[in-house]
């Protein structure tokens, strides 16, 4: 199996204002190119695209390709589990949405301190083992968004884990919040294969600050920003799969070419990457990855990722006119950032552990009444 997976989390849309309006026909074309190039691993999730991602996978892949020609990874939405009775209901719903009889890879989604405790208490790990024995799950893992100490606890207590999905990229490598390097080292210690999510940090490593981009180009003018990011993630020890959300044909072509011609990074390359990471981290005010887990919990449906993207644009360019235009575009059909209730329901669902209400206030202060 080739090392690139197609993430069904950021698919092309018919309406940019409606994240559930997946453009199925365009998605099919992307899938066809991906498969034609010899890649066949797909990753989806219950809540992606307003709960439409699994349906899109069925339409774009399952209904058009033989079952033995692709691999599918799906995830138990731990955020929706309130007791042991929820597991079979959600699992059967996912099988139906995806149109498959079994999952090649299945994960407990977003394991952190609270969700791990509940998964043990509600019997989530036992449920998964039961489905494995029934042949409905082939390989079992979990996606992780917490400290290395908890990761070690999980891997030491749960003996039947086949793989771990980690957020890993060069700006999160030494991040005190994400700690990509430290978490990867734990997986290496327990000899667990790693699937990488967010190798490009939701596009942050594609649209680099000018200073960082010039630094990388001076080192190797033939490598794109995407190639630097994907190569960094894919070349790490124990990494067996790198996921990428792709919504344009050019992205599919570029990413598959990168993996097919993967460049091994040497010590000098890694030093340049470290310097580029320092530049990027100084320019990104809010490390949001646009996963949209927060919007699922927001009682006011505030477009949080879009507002944070506008704030980051303002921080990087100091151009209030341009960034403000972006902010107003979304404010025209939704509530303002200042209308946040400060209920805090979004905070536990954020993989980046952001204080979202406080950052929304900061965003409102920057854009409103200007």
C-alpha positions in Angstrom: 0.0 0.0 0.0 1.3 3.4 -0.9 1.9 5.9 1.9 -0.7 8.6 0.9 -4.3 8.5 2.1 -7.2 10.5 0.8 -8.9 12.3 3.7 -12.6 12.9 3.2 -12.6 15.9 5.6 -12.1 18.8 3.2 -13.9 17.8 0.0 -15.0 20.2 -2.8 -18.2 22.0 -2.1 -21.1 23.2 -4.2 -21.7 26.1 -1.8 -18.7 27.4 0.3 -21.2 28.7 2.9 -22.6 25.1 3.4 -19.9 22.7 4.6 -22.3 19.7 4.0 -22.8 20.6 0.3 -20.2 18.2 -1.1 -19.7 18.3 -4.8 -20.0 14.5 -5.5 -19.2 14.7 -9.2 -16.0 16.6 -8.6 -15.1 14.3 -5.7 -15.5 11.3 -8.1 -13.0 12.8 -10.5 -10.5 13.3 -7.6 -11.0 9.7 -6.5 -10.6 8.4 -10.0 -7.2 10.2 -10.4 -6.1 9.0 -7.0 -7.0 5.4 -7.8 -5.5 5.6 -11.3 -2.2 6.6 -9.8 -2.2 3.4 -7.6 -3.4 4.9 -4.3 -6.3 3.3 -2.5 -6.5 4.3 1.2 -9.4 6.6 2.2 -10.2 8.1 5.6 -13.5 9.4 6.8 -15.4 10.2 10.0 -18.9 10.3 11.4 -19.1 14.1 11.8 -17.1 15.2 8.8 -18.8 17.6 6.4 -21.9 17.9 8.6 -22.2 14.1 8.7 -22.1 13.8 4.9 -18.6 12.5 4.4 -19.4 8.8 4.9 -22.3 9.1 2.4 -19.9 10.9 -0.1 -17.4 8.0 0.3 -20.1 5.5 -0.5 -21.1 7.4 -3.6 -17.6 8.2 -4.9 -15.8 5.0 -4.1 -17.9 2.0 -2.8 -20.6 2.3 -5.5 -18.0 2.6 -8.3 -15.1 0.3 -7.3 -14.7 -3.3 -6.2 -14.5 -3.8 -2.5 -11.1 -5.4 -2.6 -9.6 -2.5 -4.6 -9.6 0.1 -1.7 -9.1 0.4 2.1 -11.4 2.5 4.2 -10.7 3.9 7.7 -13.6 5.2 9.8 -13.9 6.4 13.4 -16.2 5.9 16.3 -17.3 9.4 17.3 -16.4 9.3 21.0 -17.9 12.8 21.5 -21.4 11.3 20.8 -21.0 8.3 23.1 -22.9 8.6 26.4 -23.0 4.9 27.3 -22.2 1.4 26.1 -25.5 1.2 24.2 -24.4 3.9 21.8 -21.5 1.9 20.3 -23.5 -0.6 18.2 -26.0 2.0 17.0 -23.3 4.3 15.8 -21.2 1.5 14.3 -24.1 0.1 12.3 -25.0 3.5 11.1 -21.5 4.1 9.8 -21.4 0.7 8.0 -24.7 1.7 6.3 -23.6 5.2 5.4 -20.3 3.9 3.9 -22.0 1.0 2.2 -19.6 -1.6 3.4 -19.8 -4.8 5.5 -16.5 -4.2 7.3 -13.9 -1.5 7.9 -10.3 -2.1 7.0 -9.2 0.3 9.7 -11.3 1.6 12.5 -10.4 4.1 15.2 -11.7 5.5 18.4 -11.9 9.2 17.4 -10.1 12.0 19.3 -8.7 10.2 22.3 -7.8 12.6 25.1 -8.1 12.4 28.9 -11.9 12.5 29.1 -12.7 10.4 26.0 -10.2 7.8 27.1 -11.6 7.5 30.5 -15.1 7.2 29.1 -14.1 4.7 26.4 -12.8 2.4 29.1 -15.8 3.0 31.4 -18.3 2.4 28.6 -16.5 -0.6 27.2 -15.4 1.0 23.9 -12.3 -1.1 23.6 -14.2 -4.3 24.4 -16.8 -3.4 21.8 -14.1 -3.0 19.1 -12.5 -6.3 20.0 -15.9 -8.0 19.6 -16.3 -6.5 16.1 -12.8 -7.6 15.3 -13.7 -11.2 16.2 -16.8 -10.9 14.0 -14.6 -9.8 11.1 -16.2 -6.4 10.8 -13.0 -4.6 11.7 -9.6 -5.6 10.4 -7.3 -3.2 12.2 -7.9 -1.1 15.2 -6.4 2.2 16.3 -7.2 5.6 17.7 -6.6 9.2 16.8 -4.9 11.1 19.5 -4.9 14.8 20.7 -3.3 15.0 24.1 -0.1 14.8 26.0 2.6 12.1 25.5 2.1 10.9 29.0 -1.5 9.9 28.3 -0.5 8.3 25.0 2.0 6.1 26.9 -0.7 5.2 29.4 -3.1 4.2 26.6 -0.5 2.1 24.8 0.6 0.4 28.0 -2.9 -0.5 29.1 -4.5 -1.4 25.7 -2.5 -4.3 24.3 -4.5 -4.8 21.0 -3.8 -1.5 19.3 -2.7 -1.9 15.7 -1.9 1.7 14.9 -2.1 5.3 16.1 -3.2 8.4 14.2 -1.2 11.5 15.2 -1.2 15.1 14.2 2.4 15.5 12.9 3.9 18.3 10.9 7.0 20.5 11.2 5.4 23.4 13.0 3.8 21.1 15.6 7.0 19.1 16.0 8.1 20.9 19.2 4.7 22.6 19.9 4.0 22.6 23.7 0.4 21.9 22.9 0.5 19.2 20.2 4.0 17.8 20.9 4.3 15.8 17.6 7.8 14.7 18.2 7.3 13.4 21.7 4.1 11.6 20.7 5.8 9.9 17.8 8.6 8.8 20.0 6.1 7.1 22.3 4.7 5.2 19.3 8.2 4.2 18.3 8.8 3.0 21.8 5.8 0.7 21.6 6.5 -0.1 17.9 3.2 1.1 16.7 2.7 2.2 13.1 1.6 5.8 12.8 -0.9 7.4 10.4 -0.3 11.1 10.1 -3.0 13.7 10.0 -2.5 17.4 9.3 0.8 17.1 7.6 0.2 20.5 6.0 -1.5 21.9 9.1 -4.7 22.7 7.2 -2.8 24.6 4.5 -0.6 26.6 6.8 2.5 25.0 5.4 1.3 25.5 1.8 0.6 29.3 2.0 3.8 30.2 3.9 5.0 33.6 5.0 7.3 35.0 2.3 10.4 34.7 4.5 9.8 31.0 5.2 9.1 30.2 1.5 12.2 32.0 0.3 14.3 30.0 2.9 13.0 26.7 1.6 13.4 27.7 -2.1 17.0 28.7 -1.5 17.6 25.3 -0.1 15.9 23.4 -2.9 14.2 25.4 -5.6 12.6 22.2 -7.1 10.6 21.3 -4.0 7.2 22.9 -3.5 6.0 23.9 0.0 3.8 20.9 0.0 6.7 18.6 -0.9 8.7 19.9 2.1 5.8 19.3 4.5 4.8 15.9 3.1 8.4 14.7 3.0 9.0 15.7 6.6 5.9 13.8 7.8 6.3 10.7 5.5 10.0 10.2 6.2 9.6 9.8 10.0 10.3 6.4 11.5 7.1 4.3 12.1 5.0 6.5 9.8 3.2 4.2 7.4 0.4 6.5 6.1 0.1 10.2 5.6 -3.4 11.7 5.1 -4.3 14.7 3.0 -7.6 16.4 2.4 -7.7 17.2 -1.3 -10.4 19.2 -3.1 -8.6 20.1 -6.4 -7.3 17.8 -9.0 -3.9 19.6 -8.9 -3.6 18.7 -5.2 -4.2 15.0 -6.0 -1.6 15.1 -8.7 1.0 17.0 -6.7 0.6 14.9 -3.5 0.7 11.5 -5.3 3.8 12.7 -7.2 5.5 13.7 -3.9 4.9 10.3 -2.3 5.9 8.4 -5.4 9.2 10.4 -5.5 9.6 10.8 -1.8 12.7 12.8 -0.8 14.8 11.6 2.2 15.6 14.7 4.2 19.1 15.1 5.6 20.4 17.0 8.6 20.8 20.2 6.6 17.3 20.0 5.2 15.9 19.4 8.7 17.7 22.5 10.0 16.2 24.6 7.3 12.8 23.2 8.1 13.3 24.1 11.8 14.1 27.7 10.8 11.0 27.8 8.5 8.9 26.5 11.4 10.1 29.3 13.7 9.0 31.8 11.1 5.6 30.2 10.6 4.9 29.9 14.3 5.7 33.6 14.7 3.1 34.5 12.0 0.3 32.2 13.0 -1.7 33.8 15.7 -4.4 31.1 16.1 -3.3 27.5 15.4 -6.7 26.4 14.1 -6.7 23.4 11.7 -10.3 24.0 10.5 -11.4 20.5 11.7 -14.8 22.0 12.5 -15.4 20.0 15.7 -16.1 23.2 17.5 -18.9 24.2 15.1 -20.7 20.9 15.9 -21.0 22.0 19.5 -21.6 25.7 19.0 -25.3 26.5 19.8 -25.1 29.6 17.7 -23.4 28.0 14.7 -20.7 30.7 14.5 -18.3 30.0 11.7 -15.3 29.8 14.1 -12.7 28.4 11.7 -13.4 31.1 9.1 -13.2 33.9 11.6 -9.9 32.5 12.9 -8.6 32.3 9.3 -9.5 36.0 8.8 -7.7 36.9 12.1 -4.6 35.0 11.0 -4.6 36.8 7.7 -4.8 40.1 9.5 -1.9 39.0 11.8 0.3 38.0 8.9 -0.4 40.9 6.5 -1.5 43.7 8.7 -4.0 44.5 6.0 -7.4 45.2 7.7 -9.1 45.9 4.4 -8.3 42.5 2.9 -8.8 40.4 6.1 -11.9 42.4 7.0 -13.5 41.7 3.7 -13.0 38.0 4.4 -14.5 38.4 7.9 -17.5 40.3 6.6 -18.2 37.7 3.9 -19.0 35.1 6.6 -20.6 37.6 9.0 -23.2 38.4 6.3 -24.9 35.1 6.7 -24.1 34.1 10.3 -23.6 35.6 13.8 -20.7 37.8 14.6 -17.8 36.6 16.6 -18.9 39.0 19.4 -22.2 37.1 19.6 -20.4 34.1 21.1 -22.3 33.0 24.3 -19.1 32.1 26.0 -20.7 28.8 27.0 -17.5 26.9 26.5 -19.2 23.9 24.8 -16.7 24.1 22.0 -13.5 23.9 24.1 -13.4 20.2 24.9 -13.9 19.3 21.2 -10.9 21.3 20.0 -7.9 19.1 19.2 -5.6 22.1 19.5 -6.9 22.9 23.0 -7.8 26.5 22.1 -9.7 28.8 24.4 -12.2 29.5 21.6 -14.5 32.0 23.4 -11.4 34.2 24.3 -10.1 34.0 20.8 -13.5 34.9 19.3 -13.5 38.0 21.5 -10.0 38.8 20.3 -11.3 38.4 16.7 -14.3 40.5 17.3 -12.1 43.3 18.8 -10.0 43.2 15.6 -12.8 43.4 13.0 -16.0 44.8 14.5 -16.7 48.5 14.8 -13.7 49.3 12.7 
